[in-house]
Amino acid sequence: MGRYVSIFFLTTLIIAVLFFTLPLLLGDILGEIEIIIGTLLVFLGSFIITQLFYIIDLLKKNCR
């Protein structure tokens, strides 16, 4: 379980860093609504990635 929690936080951190630094480098200023929607999408995307890792591990265990 700890492995999946760390995968979740790692993907959340990577996506959040990219989400907030790329617009600053490109000079684009985001509004408040876009930041809120983007943050929600970051958490949902991280959750989906973590669940995919979990499903892959379950399939590996069932094939053995």
HURA-V14697 format. One record per run of one state. SS is the DSSP state (hx for helix, st for strand, lp for the rest). FROM is the first residue (numbers start at 0). LEN is the number of residues. If there is no record, write none. Layout:
ss-><SS,SS>
from-><FROM,FROM>
len-><LEN,LEN>
This chain:
ss-><lp,hx,lp,hx,lp>
from-><0,1,26,31,63>
len-><1,25,5,32,1>
